[in-house]
Amino acid sequence: MEIASDKQASDIVLLDLRPLSAFTDFFVICSAESSRQISAIASALDEGLLGEGLALHHQEGADDSGWVLMDFGDLIVHIFSPEVRRRYDLETAWARAPRLVRLQ
């Protein structure tokens, strides 16, 4: 989460999906104000998490679509534009997941 914060991601949330999901343990959901910022956050996460031993398994979406999903196995990161984040509203969809951290 610090990596995303360093690239000016906003409204960063860490959800614990372990009690609810078999496909991953955690979601990080954050917002970015532009496609350039989405790209910068995604690049920093790819590089930074690899340095912490988490390799990127799969990435979907594109910075200009307003949503990039990065699958690191036990951690899935969603980088949204504010509009797309409101549309998909993953926090409500996963409302039963404990919120471990929220950075505004």
C-alpha positions in Angstrom: 0.0 0.0 0.0 2.9 2.3 0.6 4.1 1.8 -2.9 0.7 3.0 -4.3 0.7 5.9 -1.8 4.1 7.0 -2.9 2.7 7.4 -6.4 -0.2 9.5 -5.1 -2.9 6.8 -5.2 -5.9 7.9 -3.1 -8.5 6.2 -1.0 -6.4 3.0 -0.6 -8.2 0.1 1.0 -6.8 -3.3 2.1 -9.5 -6.0 2.3 -8.9 -9.4 4.0 -10.6 -11.9 1.8 -9.3 -15.0 3.6 -12.5 -15.8 5.4 -14.6 -15.4 2.2 -12.5 -16.4 -0.8 -10.5 -19.3 -2.1 -8.9 -17.5 -5.0 -6.9 -14.8 -3.1 -6.2 -13.6 0.4 -6.2 -9.8 0.0 -7.6 -7.1 -2.3 -5.9 -3.7 -2.4 -8.3 -1.1 -4.0 -7.1 2.4 -4.9 -7.9 5.4 -7.0 -5.9 7.4 -9.5 -6.8 10.6 -11.2 -5.5 10.0 -14.7 -4.5 7.2 -17.0 -0.9 8.3 -16.6 -1.1 7.9 -12.8 -2.8 4.5 -13.2 0.2 3.4 -15.3 2.7 4.9 -12.9 1.1 3.1 -9.9 0.9 -0.2 -11.8 4.6 0.0 -12.8 5.7 0.9 -9.3 3.7 -2.0 -7.8 5.1 -4.5 -10.3 8.7 -3.4 -9.6 8.2 -2.9 -5.8 6.3 -6.1 -5.0 8.8 -8.1 -7.1 11.5 -6.7 -4.8 9.5 -8.1 -1.9 9.1 -11.5 -3.4 5.7 -11.1 -5.1 5.8 -11.7 -8.8 3.0 -10.5 -11.1 1.1 -13.5 -12.4 -1.4 -11.7 -14.5 -2.6 -8.2 -15.4 -5.9 -7.1 -17.0 -7.2 -3.8 -18.1 -5.4 -0.8 -19.4 -4.6 2.5 -17.9 -6.9 4.3 -20.4 -9.8 2.1 -19.5 -9.9 3.4 -15.9 -9.2 0.0 -14.3 -6.1 -2.1 -14.0 -6.2 -5.4 -12.1 -2.9 -6.9 -11.0 -2.8 -10.5 -9.8 0.1 -11.3 -7.5 -1.5 -14.6 -6.3 -2.4 -14.0 -2.7 -2.8 -10.3 -3.4 -4.9 -8.7 -6.1 -4.6 -5.0 -6.7 -7.3 -2.9 -8.4 -6.3 0.5 -9.6 -9.4 2.5 -10.6 -10.3 5.9 -11.9 -12.8 7.5 -9.4 -15.7 7.1 -11.9 -15.0 3.4 -12.7 -14.4 2.7 -9.0 -17.9 4.1 -8.2 -19.4 2.0 -11.0 -18.0 -1.3 -9.9 -18.1 -0.6 -6.1 -16.0 -3.5 -5.0 -16.1 -2.4 -1.4 -19.8 -2.9 -1.3 -19.6 -6.2 -3.3 -17.1 -7.4 -0.6 -18.7 -5.7 2.3 -18.3 -8.7 4.6 -14.5 -8.6 4.1 -12.7 -7.1 7.0 -11.0 -3.7 6.1 -7.5 -4.0 7.5 -6.3 -0.5 6.4 -7.9 2.5 4.8 -5.7 5.5 3.7 -7.5 8.5 2.4 
